[in-house]
Structures are given as structure tokens and as C-alpha cells.
């Protein structure tokens, strides 16, 4: 039987991010995807304006029926949640619905390029920093790692800076720390700091000349599906990074709000 994961993040009606990428990518990789939508947005917050309908008040009701129906999950993938109160609900969700050996994977998903996404503040960062102690794996990018540790964001950095970020994050959680989108020396990669290993494992890929929205969510989905399918951390990162690169290569310059991951899925089937 396919593993069943619960992914908790927003539903942006348009934008190729969060649930609209997690669902197809988890399914295409053989994982049954259940969802806990935290909010419905007209579109993601990289557009110039957006609506936001908060689903927090419905979540306890959903939990009630999941309990009545005896539902459990083999894993959890958290991304953009939206409101601070959702952190406590996420913990209640883990406590109530984790099946045997269920793993918790958290992408903090609150910022990029040195800035918080629209609508977030430092109180949200603090609540996320607290939630991370429950994770088995965390997937912050460099911006999120800086906010979570209180280190100043830098555009130019080196391996020593990333090692400091990891050290800071390890004070928040016992999870495996994977810093994504590490960029220096003309390459892009991940630093994987698993428990009990002295040095992080570095994985490097070719740096593409364009940046696109939603690629962090795609990375997290492909990473998580591979992880639930039993692959090593390194193989999960390699698969996710390769998929993201393919998506970027297959996206027209004019398509500003996301990547053409559908084309990559289609090619993989042919
Ligand atoms: O891709 C991260 C993300 C998810 N959800 C919403 C967003 C963003 C990034 O801007 O706005 C609503």
C-alpha cells in the first residue's frame, strides 16, 4: 500500500505553490496525499494583491471527524501555514494522528531573498522556531535559517556561514537540518546535517541563471515523497534538486508566478 501523508499548507487558487504542487507531486511519486488546508488565497503573495480566507476556525472540527474515523498518517509535510495559531494546531495534529514511526517534515516557508513573505512578522518566525522542535527533518532556505537563528542575512557568504546557521538551528531542534538553496562559488546546493554526523554533507548542482517562485514547495514535495519511499537523505535531495532544475529549464521567461512542473511530469511518463 502507498504511504499516506498529511500535508498542511495553504491552498493558493492560482500560483503553482503549496497544495497545488504538493498534491500532484506526492501522488505522481506514489504517495497518498491527504490535505489540511490552512487558508484559501485567491493567488499566492508574490502577485501584487491577494485575498486570504483563514481556515483556522475549521481545523478542530476536521480533527473531530478524523478522530471519529480513526485516521492516522505515515508522515506530515508542513509548508506555508499562514497564522501563528496554526502552530499549536499542528502539534495537536501530530499528537492525535501520527501512525507508527510517522515522520514530521517541516519547510518553514515564510521567506526568501532576505525578506519575509507578505503578511508574516517576527512573531510568526518565533512560533515556527518553537514548532521546529517537533520535526524530524527541517528544510529552511538560507533566508529562513537566518530569521530562525537571528543571524543577519547576507547575499554573499561561504561554508563557514552555513555551518553557523546549522549550529543555530540545532539549538532549536534535534531534527536533521537541510539548508536548501545554498548559493556560492557559482553553484547551488543543499547542506545536510543529520544527527550524529560531525560535518554536514554538501550536495552541489549547476546554478541556473533564473529564479522562480514555488520551487521551494516543489523541492519539499519531491524530497518528501522520495523520503517516504525509503530513499537516503542525499538521494532525496538529489532527486528534488534535479526535478526543480528541470522545471525551471522547462518554464518560459514570461511565466512569472511559478514553474511548468506539469511538463516535466508529462515527459517523465513518455
Ligand atoms: O511558495 C511559498 C508560498 C506558499 N504559499 C503562499 C505564498 C508563498 C510564497 O510567496 O505566498 C500563499
Boltz pocket constraint, residues with backbone or C-beta under 6 A from the ligand:
constraints:
  - pocket:
      binder: B
      contacts: [[A, 10], [A, 12], [A, 17], [A, 18], [A, 41], [A, 43], [A, 44], [A, 45], [A, 46], [A, 80], [A, 109], [A, 117], [A, 213], [A, 214], [A, 215], [A, 216], [A, 217]]
      max_distance: 6.0
